[in-house]
Amino acid sequence: MYALDARTGAVRWAGSIPGATGSLPVLQAADGTVYVAFGGRLHALDADNGQVRWTYAFSTVLDYRPPRAFWAGGGRVYVMGAKGLVALGAGGR
């Protein structure tokens, strides 16, 4: 995964999340955090440096498939999976 400067196109940071190989993660950015959903987990990364802030493991809501809808902002994260909706605070709880 790469974070690019919006003005210059220069790489700000690059990194990977273990287990993301071969999958197409769903991304969303809000409030200085990049959220990455794949494989039944939601990862929150610091938008400035790519460091993982927290990871949330979905139980049965996503059913280990990519989310159908995903929105973050205003201190909340909403993920709609195959079996329901999960609403989290931006801190992962």
Residue pairs with C-beta under 8 A, 6 or more apart in sequence:
1 14
1 15
1 16
1 17
1 20
1 25
1 36
1 50
2 11
2 13
2 14
3 11
3 12
3 13
3 14
3 34
3 47
3 50
4 10
4 11
4 12
5 11
5 12
12 48
13 48
13 49
13 50
14 50
15 45
15 50
17 25
17 36
17 43
17 52
19 38
19 39
19 41
20 36
20 38
20 39
23 38
23 39
24 38
24 66
25 36
25 37
25 38
25 66
26 36
26 37
26 38
26 66
26 67
26 70
27 34
27 35
27 36
27 37
28 34
28 35
28 37
28 70
28 71
28 72
28 77
29 35
29 47
29 72
30 72
30 73
30 74
30 90
31 72
31 73
31 74
31 75
31 90
32 46
32 47
32 48
33 44
33 45
33 46
33 47
33 53
33 72
33 90
34 44
34 45
34 46
34 47
34 50
35 42
35 43
35 44
35 45
35 70
35 72
35 77
36 42
36 43
36 45
37 43
37 62
37 66
37 67
37 70
37 79
38 66
39 64
40 57
40 58
40 62
40 63
40 64
41 55
41 56
41 57
41 58
42 55
42 56
42 58
42 77
42 79
42 88
42 92
43 52
43 54
43 55
44 52
44 53
44 54
44 55
44 56
44 77
44 90
44 92
45 51
45 52
45 53
46 52
46 53
53 92
54 91
54 92
55 92
56 88
56 92
58 79
58 81
58 86
60 83
61 79
61 81
61 82
61 83
61 84
61 85
61 86
62 79
62 81
62 82
62 83
62 86
63 81
63 82
63 83
65 81
65 82
67 79
67 80
67 81
68 80
68 81
68 82
69 78
69 79
69 80
70 77
70 78
70 79
70 80
71 77
71 78
72 78
72 90
75 89
75 90
76 87
76 88
76 89
76 90
77 87
77 88
77 89
77 90
78 85
78 86
78 87
78 88
79 85
79 86
79 88
